[in-house]
Amino acid sequence: MDRLAGAELRPASGDASFRRYFRVTAGSRSFIAMDAPPEQEDCRPFIQVAGYLEAMGLNAPRIIEADLDQGFLLLTDLGRHQYLDKLREEPAKAPELYADALRALQRLQDRGSAYQSALPPYDEKLLRFELSLFSDWLCGTHLGIEFSAGDAEQWQQVCDLLVYSALDQPPVFVHRDYHSRNLMLTAKGNPGILDFQDAVEGPLTYDLVSLLRDCYVCWPPRQVRDWALGFYRELDPSLHGQLDEPSFMRYFDLMGVQRHLKAAGIFARLNHRDGKAAYMADVPRTLNYITELLPEYEELGFLVGLIKGRCLPALGKGT
């Protein structure tokens, strides 16, 4: 490509998958090159969802060139400034940044209604598989925790509670990883949205809880609740007729439990299967979100007891 004549290529960011990203600079112009080995990654969902986001008027990378046989994409560059870095450097910016992120999420759900049926469903099979990552990889592989027959029965009851709560929610366009590491601070159209290739049609509160109960940065519970209820009040009025504020917050809380169990399991899998140990530092924060819910959700008693009595102490010993 003439536009890349004499360009410089440097690593742009890491990824929890097999994808690699490089920043390509040619004079004053900058692009992102994605290397996604075809034997491990399929670029077609990325291209498909990028098109949907562009049609919605959201700020996401645009596809400039694609070589699917080699697993290469050339993308527009949304810059170097992650939400996470800005939030850590200037916590006082949080209200402004989250206001932008919540508006973008509202647009994703509203305008995404035209495209969500073309996405894979966030169905019972997928929800249960994700929960198994916690029991198999964190409890089993990483911590060596064995479930008794009674434990297994109570774990199944928790899984049923979380799965049926998720499936009971109104279905929307779900990014599925909408958090501070995948949102970029941009001068126009903030935020820039990354890592959307796993989008599904699924629960109303999934992306909201991913954003507000982030595995990488934590906010006071009262602030999280205020943000969540502010989002609820901006929903289409027809949804208010289906669920009131307490029902919405119950969905939000239980959806967070499902996601945090999944994330903790993925972090353990990244450590043991892929040799990416850094994510283990985020497991205690991720699990603490769940333990904070017990006073309001007695049905989570077994799970909270497991986390507080067995998981967190073992993690604290550097297991």
C-alpha positions in Angstrom: 0.0 0.0 0.0 1.4 3.4 -1.0 0.0 5.0 2.2 2.3 2.8 4.3 5.5 3.3 2.3 8.3 3.8 4.8 6.0 3.2 7.7 7.3 2.2 11.2 5.8 -0.8 13.0 5.8 -1.0 16.8 3.8 -3.1 19.3 0.6 -1.3 20.3 -1.0 -3.4 23.0 -1.2 -6.8 24.5 -4.3 -9.0 24.4 -5.8 -11.8 26.4 -6.3 -13.8 23.2 -3.9 -14.8 20.4 -4.4 -11.5 18.6 -1.5 -9.0 18.5 -1.7 -5.3 17.7 0.9 -3.1 16.1 0.9 0.7 15.6 1.9 1.6 12.1 3.1 5.2 11.6 3.7 6.8 8.2 4.5 10.4 8.6 1.7 12.1 10.5 -0.6 9.2 9.9 -1.2 6.3 12.3 -2.9 2.9 11.8 -3.3 -0.3 13.8 -2.4 -3.6 12.3 -4.1 -6.7 13.8 -2.4 -10.0 13.5 -4.9 -12.8 14.3 -3.6 -16.2 13.4 -6.4 -17.9 11.4 -5.9 -21.3 13.1 -6.8 -19.6 16.4 -8.8 -16.5 15.6 -11.5 -15.7 13.1 -11.5 -12.1 11.9 -15.0 -12.2 10.4 -17.0 -11.4 13.5 -14.7 -8.4 14.1 -15.4 -7.1 10.7 -19.1 -7.8 11.0 -19.5 -6.0 14.4 -17.3 -3.1 13.3 -19.7 -2.5 10.5 -22.7 -2.5 12.9 -20.9 -0.1 15.3 -20.1 2.2 12.4 -23.8 2.2 11.3 -24.8 3.0 14.9 -22.6 6.1 14.8 -20.3 4.8 17.6 -16.5 5.4 17.7 -14.9 2.1 16.9 -12.0 1.1 14.6 -12.8 1.1 10.9 -11.5 -1.6 8.6 -9.1 -0.2 6.0 -7.7 -3.4 4.5 -8.3 -7.1 5.3 -6.4 -10.3 4.4 -8.5 -13.1 6.0 -6.4 -15.9 4.7 -3.4 -14.5 6.6 -5.4 -13.1 9.5 -4.3 -9.5 9.1 -6.5 -6.4 9.4 -5.5 -2.8 9.0 -7.6 -0.5 11.2 -8.0 3.2 12.1 -6.1 4.2 15.2 -8.1 5.4 18.2 -5.0 6.5 20.1 -3.0 5.5 23.1 -5.1 6.6 26.1 -7.1 3.8 27.8 -10.0 4.8 30.2 -8.2 2.7 32.8 -5.0 4.8 32.7 -6.9 8.1 32.9 -9.2 6.9 35.7 -6.1 5.8 37.7 -4.3 9.1 37.0 -7.3 11.4 37.5 -10.1 9.8 39.5 -11.9 13.1 39.5 -12.5 12.6 35.8 -14.7 9.5 36.4 -18.1 11.3 36.3 -17.3 12.8 32.9 -15.8 9.6 31.4 -18.6 7.4 32.7 -21.2 9.8 31.4 -19.8 9.4 27.9 -19.4 5.6 28.3 -23.0 5.3 29.5 -24.4 7.4 26.7 -22.5 5.2 24.2 -23.8 2.1 25.8 -27.4 3.5 25.6 -26.8 4.1 21.9 -25.4 0.6 21.4 -28.5 -0.9 22.9 -31.0 1.4 21.2 -29.6 1.4 17.7 -28.2 -2.1 18.1 -31.8 -3.5 18.2 -31.6 -3.4 14.4 -28.6 -5.8 14.4 -28.8 -7.9 17.5 -30.7 -10.8 16.0 -27.8 -11.4 13.6 -25.5 -12.0 16.6 -24.9 -15.3 18.4 -27.3 -15.8 21.3 -26.0 -15.5 24.9 -27.9 -18.7 25.7 -28.0 -21.2 28.6 -25.2 -23.3 27.2 -22.8 -20.4 27.0 -23.7 -19.0 30.4 -23.2 -22.3 32.1 -19.9 -22.9 30.3 -18.7 -19.5 31.5 -19.6 -20.4 35.1 -17.7 -23.6 34.8 -14.5 -21.6 34.2 -14.6 -20.6 37.8 -15.1 -24.0 39.2 -12.7 -25.8 36.8 -9.9 -23.3 36.4 -9.8 -21.1 39.5 -11.1 -23.6 42.2 -9.8 -26.8 40.6 -6.7 -26.1 38.6 -5.4 -23.1 40.4 -6.5 -23.6 44.0 -6.9 -27.4 44.2 -10.4 -27.0 45.8 -12.4 -30.2 45.5 -16.2 -30.0 45.8 -18.0 -32.5 48.0 -21.3 -33.9 46.8 -23.1 -31.3 48.9 -20.8 -28.6 47.5 -21.6 -29.6 44.0 -25.3 -29.5 44.6 -25.2 -26.0 46.1 -22.9 -24.8 43.3 -25.4 -26.1 40.8 -28.2 -24.1 42.6 -26.1 -21.0 42.4 -25.5 -21.6 38.7 -29.3 -22.1 38.1 -30.1 -18.8 39.9 -27.6 -16.8 37.8 -28.4 -18.4 34.5 -32.2 -18.0 34.8 -31.8 -14.4 36.0 -29.7 -13.7 32.9 -32.1 -15.4 30.5 -35.1 -13.6 32.1 -33.8 -10.2 31.1 -34.8 -8.3 28.0 -32.4 -9.1 25.2 -30.1 -6.4 23.7 -27.0 -6.0 21.6 -24.2 -7.0 24.1 -20.6 -5.9 23.5 -19.5 -8.5 26.1 -16.3 -6.9 27.3 -17.3 -3.2 27.9 -14.9 -2.0 30.5 -12.0 0.4 31.1 -9.4 -1.5 29.2 -11.5 -1.6 26.0 -12.6 2.0 26.1 -10.3 4.7 24.7 -10.3 8.4 25.6 -10.7 10.3 22.4 -11.0 13.9 21.5 -14.1 13.4 19.4 -16.9 10.8 19.9 -15.6 9.6 23.2 -15.2 6.8 24.0 -13.4 4.8 21.4 -14.7 1.2 21.7 -12.4 -1.8 21.2 -12.5 -5.6 21.5 -16.1 -6.1 20.3 -15.7 -9.2 18.2 -17.4 -11.4 20.7 -20.7 -9.5 20.7 -23.9 -11.4 21.3 -27.6 -10.9 21.8 -28.0 -11.1 25.5 -29.0 -9.7 28.9 -29.9 -6.0 29.3 -27.5 -5.5 32.3 -24.5 -7.4 31.1 -22.5 -4.5 29.6 -23.6 -2.1 32.3 -22.2 -4.3 35.1 -19.0 -4.9 33.1 -18.5 -1.1 33.0 -19.5 -0.2 36.5 -18.2 -3.2 38.4 -15.0 -3.3 36.4 -12.4 -6.1 37.2 -9.6 -3.5 36.9 -10.9 -0.4 38.7 -13.3 -0.2 41.6 -15.8 2.6 42.7 -17.8 3.1 45.9 -21.0 1.0 45.9 -23.2 4.0 46.3 -21.7 5.6 43.2 -22.1 2.4 41.2 -25.8 2.2 42.2 -26.4 5.9 41.2 -24.8 5.3 37.8 -26.8 2.1 37.3 -30.1 3.7 38.2 -29.3 6.7 36.1 -28.9 4.3 33.1 -32.2 2.6 34.1 -34.1 5.9 34.0 -32.8 6.6 30.4 -34.1 3.2 29.1 -37.0 3.2 26.7 -40.2 3.8 28.7 -41.6 0.5 27.4 -38.9 -1.3 29.4 -40.0 0.5 32.6 -43.3 -1.3 32.1 -41.6 -4.6 32.2 -39.3 -4.1 35.2 -39.1 -1.6 38.1 -36.0 -0.3 39.7 -35.7 -3.1 42.3 -36.1 -5.7 39.6 -33.5 -4.0 37.4 -31.0 -3.8 40.3 -31.5 -7.5 41.1 -30.8 -8.3 37.5 -27.7 -6.0 37.6 -26.4 -7.6 40.8 -26.8 -11.2 39.7 -25.5 -10.5 36.3 -22.4 -9.1 37.9 -21.9 -12.4 39.9 -22.1 -14.4 36.7 -19.6 -12.1 35.0 -17.2 -12.0 37.9 -17.1 -15.8 38.3 -16.5 -16.1 34.6 -13.7 -13.4 34.7 -11.9 -15.0 37.7 -12.0 -18.3 35.9 -10.6 -16.8 32.7 -7.8 -15.1 34.6 -6.8 -18.5 36.1 -7.0 -20.1 32.6 -4.8 -17.3 31.1 -2.3 -18.0 33.9 -2.1 -21.8 33.5 -2.9 -22.4 29.9 -1.4 -19.3 28.2 1.4 -18.3 30.7 -0.2 -14.9 31.3 0.1 -14.6 35.1 -0.4 -10.8 35.4 -4.2 -11.2 35.4 -4.2 -13.1 38.7 -3.6 -9.9 40.5 -7.1 -8.8 39.5 -8.9 -11.9 40.9 -9.3 -10.7 44.5 -10.9 -7.4 43.4 -13.2 -9.4 41.0 -14.3 -11.8 43.7 -14.8 -9.1 46.3 -17.7 -7.7 44.3 -19.5 -10.9 45.0 -18.9 -11.1 48.7 -20.3 -7.5 49.1 -23.7 -8.7 48.0 -24.4 -11.3 50.7 -26.5 -9.1 53.1 -29.0 -8.6 50.3 -28.8 -12.0 48.6 -29.0 -14.9 51.1 -29.2 -17.3 48.2 -25.6 -16.6 47.5 -24.5 -17.8 50.9 -22.7 -20.9 49.7 -20.9 -19.0 47.0 -19.8 -16.2 49.4 -18.7 -18.8 51.9 -16.7 -20.6 49.3 -15.0 -17.3 48.2 -14.3 -15.9 51.6 -13.5 -19.2 53.4 -11.5 -21.0 50.7 -10.7 -19.0 47.6 -9.5 -15.6 48.9 -7.4 -17.0 51.8 -5.6 -19.3 49.4 -5.1 -16.5 46.9 -3.7 -14.3 49.7 -1.1 -17.0 50.4 0.2 -16.5 46.8 -1.3 -19.8 45.5 
